[in-house]
Every structure is written in structure tokens, then in C-alpha cells.
Amino acid sequence: MAVEEVIDAVIDVIQKNIIAQANVTSDVTSGDTIINVDNAFQMANGQEIVIMDYGYSNPSSNHYDVMEYATIKEVNNTTTITLTNPIEGNWLLSDQSFIQKTIGHSPLHYENVLYGDREVIPQQDMAITIEPSSLSNEWIYIQGGLSEEYRLRIMIYGKSIETNEGRRIIDRYSDAVYQLLNDRIHLDVNSHNTPLMEDVPYSSTTFKIQDTPENREYFISSVELEHQRSYFLQDNQGISNVFEILSVTPIVGNLLSILADRPIEGNYLRSEFGVAFRTATYIYDSRVDGITYGQVSKGSAVLRASELNWFGKRLNHHPFPQQSHSVNNFVKI
């Protein structure tokens, strides 16, 4: 496992949970308090959101540099949320309007979650950078159990230091990332997921996914693997027990029928965005073990910033004896 893959996993979890975009599925017009979205899974009661469209960065659009803030009164279900106050503008499906979470009227945009720090950071936007700090290891069992610890430096940059409430906003973003990563002890690194093609009822031992080259690569019978892989099902209502795969069978309809080695706990529905997961790298321990609050100079600007120190551990099994790639026979000394 490369440190690049760990950083990509952290970027992915921040984008999905701190930004958490959801596309609207019908026009939102002035006076509306109910918004229909494709998936409200990451939203929660009382959260602040911003509604905007892709004209935000287009100078020729009527919504150039325009967004509207609101507060969620209730997440009604997977596809509907109710706001505390009516919407003032018009946000149309034809303009690809969407909502996303925000803090203190200061949204974090996808393009501002960056691999590696930068000499120049946008002064009027929130930004998060993630870069490697160190890699260390130690043997934890013989033969061949090497525990590898990856350490990352996560910088959270706020708006320019003159901005009112700037310190509070960046501290709240820092707390949100801190809580998020400490809730994710088992970070998904190099995992793969694919939508379920049919509902999976309680205690079923089979499920169906699309027959694609990628799914054929990742969903493999355990007997064909040198090392076992763990699989599970998940939707917006819950997560299944972990299982292994006994067989993968192509069937009519460009589908793969997957046979699990044990009954699957729970019901997993397509209407609740049911997916099948394969975990590739198991992070057995991780957390943010420190935050430094302060400010930094970037170019000609002084920005508020917080530095979070994150570590994640995984077990890298080395079989013994470790033979040379070019010599199969060892001379006894």
C-alpha cells in the first residue's frame, strides 16, 4: 500500500462527509420549504446547507457567484428534506442545482480539498490540504507481521484573518474533521463498491451486481485468492455482517450472481442505495491525535489555519522465508 492511496482515502471521506453534495431532483422555487434530492444520506437535522448551481463559477450565468443558505429542519427520508425557512431564489433542475453542507456561511468546495500543501491558498475560501508526514513500522508477530504506521499532516485554512467570525468558523471545521476521522477507525483504503441490481432480503445468501470488468476483478471467489478478502452489503439504513464469496456466476441480463459463505443479515434495498463492498486494505487503528490552532503566512496573506495530525496503522504480512526473486535455492552455510 502506498501513502498516496491513504491520502486519497482521507480526501474521499472528507469530500463525502464534510462537503456532502446532493443533486436536486426537481425545481426549487421561491417560497419552497421542501427540497427533493437524489440522496440525503449525509444530511442531518439542524445542519446548515447552501444551495447553488454550476453557474456559480460561470461569469455568463445569472447565478455567477450566487448561492443561498438554509437550515435543515428535518431529513424526512432518503430523498426529501424540509427547511426551517422558505427558499428565496429559484434553483432549477435544468441548471444542475445542488445542495451541500456548510459551516458558518463558508462552504468548502471539492476543488479546495487538495493532495499536498500549496504555497498559495485561496484567501476567500475554505481549503483543506493533506500530505504525508512519515511512515514507520515494527514487527508485532513472527513470522512476518509488520505493523506499518502512516502519519499525515492535514491543514485546514480559513478565510483571511480580517474576516469576522473567521476564527470560530475554522475551529468548527477543525472539530468537524476531527470528529469525522476519529469516527472512522477503519478507513476504507483501496475499497471497491458497486450498486446492487436487486433488493437483498434478510438471510439471503446471494445477491446480484452488474457484470463489468471491474466487478469481475474485485468480486472473486475466496478459493481463487492467495489472501482472503472481506465483503459486506450496505445501504442508507444499515450494514451487513462481513462474509466471503463462494462463487461468482454470470447470468442473463449482464449480471453476476454472488454466493456468500453465510446468510446476510438485514434487508438491503435499491431504493436506499444498496451497494456491495469489497475491502482491500484493513486499517486496524487510526485517529487524529492532535490539533494545533493558529495562523500561517501564504504569499502576501496571513490565513487562519489548524494543523491536524492523523495516523493510521495496517498489518503488512511478510511470508518467511523471504526468497530472492532470482534465486530459489539457498546454500546452507
Secondary structure in CASP SS format (residue, H / E / C, confidence):
PFRMAT SS
TARGET T0000
AUTHOR 0000-0000-0000
METHOD secondary structure of the structure
MODEL  1
M C 1.00
A C 1.00
V H 1.00
E H 1.00
E H 1.00
V H 1.00
I H 1.00
D H 1.00
A H 1.00
V H 1.00
I H 1.00
D H 1.00
V H 1.00
I H 1.00
Q H 1.00
K H 1.00
N H 1.00
I H 1.00
I H 1.00
A C 1.00
Q C 1.00
A E 1.00
N E 1.00
V E 1.00
T C 1.00
S C 1.00
D C 1.00
V E 1.00
T C 1.00
S C 1.00
G C 1.00
D C 1.00
T C 1.00
I E 1.00
I E 1.00
N E 1.00
V E 1.00
D C 1.00
N C 1.00
A C 1.00
F C 1.00
Q C 1.00
M C 1.00
A C 1.00
N C 1.00
G C 1.00
Q C 1.00
E E 1.00
I E 1.00
V E 1.00
I E 1.00
M E 1.00
D C 1.00
Y H 1.00
G H 1.00
Y H 1.00
S H 1.00
N C 1.00
P C 1.00
S C 1.00
S C 1.00
N C 1.00
H C 1.00
Y C 1.00
D C 1.00
V C 1.00
M C 1.00
E E 1.00
Y E 1.00
A E 1.00
T E 1.00
I E 1.00
K E 1.00
E E 1.00
V E 1.00
N E 1.00
N E 1.00
T C 1.00
T C 1.00
T E 1.00
I E 1.00
T E 1.00
L E 1.00
T C 1.00
N C 1.00
P C 1.00
I C 1.00
E C 1.00
G C 1.00
N C 1.00
W E 1.00
L C 1.00
L H 1.00
S H 1.00
D H 1.00
Q C 1.00
S C 1.00
F E 1.00
I E 1.00
Q E 1.00
K E 1.00
T C 1.00
I C 1.00
G C 1.00
H C 1.00
S C 1.00
P C 1.00
L C 1.00
H C 1.00
Y H 1.00
E H 1.00
N H 1.00
V E 1.00
L E 1.00
Y E 1.00
G C 1.00
D C 1.00
R C 1.00
E C 1.00
V C 1.00
I C 1.00
P C 1.00
Q C 1.00
Q C 1.00
D C 1.00
M C 1.00
A E 1.00
I E 1.00
T E 1.00
I E 1.00
E E 1.00
P E 1.00
S E 1.00
S E 1.00
L E 1.00
S E 1.00
N E 1.00
E E 1.00
W E 1.00
I E 1.00
Y E 1.00
I C 1.00
Q C 1.00
G C 1.00
G E 1.00
L E 1.00
S E 1.00
E E 1.00
E E 1.00
Y E 1.00
R E 1.00
L E 1.00
R E 1.00
I E 1.00
M E 1.00
I E 1.00
Y E 1.00
G E 1.00
K E 1.00
S E 1.00
I C 1.00
E C 1.00
T C 1.00
N C 1.00
E C 1.00
G H 1.00
R H 1.00
R H 1.00
I H 1.00
I H 1.00
D H 1.00
R H 1.00
Y H 1.00
S H 1.00
D H 1.00
A H 1.00
V H 1.00
Y H 1.00
Q H 1.00
L H 1.00
L H 1.00
N H 1.00
D H 1.00
R C 1.00
I C 1.00
H C 1.00
L C 1.00
D E 1.00
V E 1.00
N C 1.00
S C 1.00
H E 1.00
N E 1.00
T E 1.00
P E 1.00
L E 1.00
M C 1.00
E C 1.00
D C 1.00
V E 1.00
P C 1.00
Y C 1.00
S C 1.00
S C 1.00
T C 1.00
T E 1.00
F E 1.00
K E 1.00
I E 1.00
Q E 1.00
D C 1.00
T C 1.00
P H 1.00
E H 1.00
N H 1.00
R H 1.00
E H 1.00
Y H 1.00
F C 1.00
I C 1.00
S C 1.00
S H 1.00
V H 1.00
E H 1.00
L C 1.00
E C 1.00
H C 1.00
Q C 1.00
R C 1.00
S E 1.00
Y E 1.00
F E 1.00
L E 1.00
Q E 1.00
D E 1.00
N C 1.00
Q C 1.00
G E 1.00
I E 1.00
S C 1.00
N C 1.00
V C 1.00
F E 1.00
E C 1.00
I E 1.00
L E 1.00
S E 1.00
V E 1.00
T E 1.00
P E 1.00
I E 1.00
V C 1.00
G C 1.00
N C 1.00
L E 1.00
L E 1.00
S E 1.00
I E 1.00
L E 1.00
A E 1.00
D C 1.00
R C 1.00
P C 1.00
I C 1.00
E C 1.00
G C 1.00
N C 1.00
Y E 1.00
L C 1.00
R H 1.00
S H 1.00
E H 1.00
F C 1.00
G C 1.00
V E 1.00
A E 1.00
F E 1.00
R E 1.00
T E 1.00
A C 1.00
T E 1.00
Y E 1.00
I E 1.00
Y E 1.00
D E 1.00
S E 1.00
R E 1.00
V E 1.00
D E 1.00
G E 1.00
I E 1.00
T E 1.00
Y E 1.00
G E 1.00
Q E 1.00
V E 1.00
S E 1.00
K E 1.00
G C 1.00
S C 1.00
A E 1.00
V E 1.00
L E 1.00
R E 1.00
A E 1.00
S E 1.00
E E 1.00
L E 1.00
N E 1.00
W E 1.00
F E 1.00
G E 1.00
K E 1.00
R E 1.00
L E 1.00
N E 1.00
H E 1.00
H C 1.00
P C 1.00
F C 1.00
P C 1.00
Q C 1.00
Q C 1.00
S C 1.00
H C 1.00
S C 1.00
V C 1.00
N C 1.00
N C 1.00
F C 1.00
V C 1.00
K C 1.00
I C 1.00
END
